[in-house]
Amino acid sequence: MSEHDDKIDNIIKQIDEYGSKFLRLQFSDIHGIPKSMAVSLKKPDDAEDIINNGLLFDGSSVAGFVDINNSDLALKPDITTFSTLPW
């Protein structure tokens, strides 16, 4: 098992341990303004799927990203930045 797989397994264990119901993905737009989205974890493998494959979203809804014709983007989390929120 690779170090990358170990990190993913650790993340999944933390999500299960804390009973997390959502993943909050955060990124910055081209102006450096933080943007985020919360994704509901409905099935046990939802978190692992998002970590491995990313999450599709409409990039045209973020100012300066892309126009409506090229708006399908994937947001893929950086697993080294994973943390749990205290609430």
Stockholm file with secondary structure:
# STOCKHOLM 1.0

chainA/1-87         MSEHDDKIDNIIKQIDEYGSKFLRLQFSDIHGIPKSMAVSLKKPDDAEDIINNGLLFDGSSVAGFVDINNSDLALKPDITTFSTLPW
#=GR chainA/1-87 SS CCHHHHHHHHHHHHHHHHTCCEEEEEEECTTSCEEEEEEECCSTTHHHHHHHHCEEEEGGGSTTSCCGGGCEEEECCCGGGCCCCCC
#=GC SS_cons        CCHHHHHHHHHHHHHHHHTCCEEEEEEECTTSCEEEEEEECCSTTHHHHHHHHCEEEEGGGSTTSCCGGGCEEEECCCGGGCCCCCC
//
